[in-house]
Amino acid sequence: MARAASGSRRETRLDSPKGLRTNFASRFGGSSFNSGDRFGRFSEAFARAMGTTWFLFALTVIVIVWLIWNSVAPRPVQFDSHLTNFTLLTLILSLQASYAAPLILLAQNRQDDRDRVQIEQDRQRAERNLADTEYLAREVVSLRLAMKDVATKDFIRAELRALLEELDGPAKAVKEPAQKAVPRSAKPAAPVKPPAKSAK
């Protein structure tokens, strides 16, 4: 049961290209190639190694040593004589090129599948971002329309100022007649000086 669950989980992994989840061997009942797609990973590693400077340097060194050894070394020690135009070296290089080309193409196909999946995911993400942006834009517009009906600080101050003026108007009108009805008080009389005493 656990093995079947792990197999189904392995088949539905998202990090593996869609076109390489099932291969030719699995259609005919073979299960050796279905364990993590080892051959595909090997082809990618091989292509990655061939695209490095170290591989070119190592191949150049091997070919130079091969040519020098089979040209300068004594005849009994030579294993690929120059008299036969280095037949073994030509065969090895041809075999390496004939295997390298399909492996590189397989690695490129896997990378193309990954790029296709990545492009699809980017497209879906862009669509979600666009939908979110449109929703936020509609919300901002609705908030602006709603804010037009909301009383602002300046509007409230103007209304309060108008109410105060309305309340102060009757109060001033009542105070002015009251001040007119009250008579002005007379000036106080000067104090009477006592008569001076006559001299005897």
Helices and strands as residue ranges (DSSP letters): H 2-11, G 18-20, H 24-27, H 38-50, H 53-72, G 82-84, H 87-147, H 153-181
